[in-house]
Amino acid sequence: MKNAVLTDRAPKPIGPYSQAVKANGFVYVSGQIALDPKTGEFAGTDVRQQTERVLENLKAILEASGAPLNHVVKTTVYLKSMDDFAAMNEVYARYFTLSPPARSTVQAARLPKDALVEIDVVAAL
């Protein structure tokens, strides 16, 4: 059994997918880019600002799912450029302080709406 999650505290999906899906004791959150949920516009022009908005969007979706941020077990970070790794990591580290999740980070040829960063997560409920 699976249940889709939708909250207005994060951007609405821009395609045929759910913000998140709860199944078998986990919540799988779709990749988020730095869209402001109120305006639908990008929040920030550099990777630090965009990473912060992405993590706030993920946090809102997780909370709507019933899982706090510290329940995240796995993240995947997609960067437009690996040159932004250190800057992204500075912001990321503020959100995952104790027992950080497993993580993969890759450079993507192109991200939706030409974002600088996209992150998806899996969390335990």
N, C-alpha and C positions, 0 to 999 in steps of 0.2 A: 504494500500500500504506500502511496506517495501523496503528498499534499503540496500544492504550490503556495508560495508566500508572495504577498504583494503589500508594500507599504508606500505611502506618499512621502515618507521621510527620505526616500532615495529616488533617483531618476527612474521614470517608467521605462520598461524595456523598449528598445528601438527596433525590435524584430520579433519573430515568433518564438520567444523563450520566456521563462519565468525569472523573476529576480532571484528566486531560490526555490529549492525543492527539498522538503523534509522526507526522509525515507530511512527505515531500519536504524533509527537512533542517531542519524547524522543529518546535517543540513549542508547542502551543496549550493554555494552561492555563485551565481554567474559572474563573469568578469565585469568589473566596474571601471569606468573611466571617470574623469574629473568633471562630470556634469553636475551643476547645481540643481537639486531637485525642485527648487522654487521657480527658477527661470529657464531651465533646460539648456543654459549656456555654459561654456567652459568656465571653471573657477581656477584662475591662475594661468600664467604664461610660462612658468618654469617648472621643472620636475619636482621641486620641493612642494610648491603650492598644489600641484596636481596630485601628488602622492597623498598629501593631507586630505584633500577632498575625496579621493578614492577611498581612503581608509575610513573616513566619516560615513561615506555611503555604505560601505561594507558593515560597519558597526550598526548602523540603523537597520539594515536588513537582518542582521543576526539577532538584534534585539526583538524585532518583529517575529522572528522564528522561535524565540525562546532560548537562545543561546548567547551568552555573553562573549565578548571578544577573546577572553582568556580560555575559551573552549575550542578555539581554532587549532586543528591538528596539522593542517597542510595548507600552504599557499603556493600559488604560482604567480610570479611577477613577470610581466612582459614589458620590456623597455624598448623605446624607439632607438635608443643608443646606449650601449654599455658604458659610454663616457659618463652617463648620468647615474651609474651604480652607487657611488659613494653618497651623492646627494639624496637619492631615494632611500638608501639605507639609514641615513641619519633620521629621517622622519619615521620610517618603518620601525626603528628601534624604540622610539617613544611609545608606540602602540603595543608592542610585544616585549614587555620587560622581564617577566618571570616565565621561565620554561617556554621559550619561543617555539612556535610550530616548525615542523619540517618545511623546507622551502626549495623551490626551483626558481631560478631567474634566467630568462633567455632574452636575447635581442630579437625583436620581430621586425620583419621588413616594413610592415605598415600596420598601424592600429586603427580601430574605428574612429572616424572623425579626425584622423591625424593626431590622436592623443599622444602624449609623451610616455604615459605609463598606463597599464591595465593590470588589475590584480583580481584573481578569483581565490576562493577559500573553501575548505571543508572543515566543519566544526562538529563536535560531539554535542548531542542534545542533553 
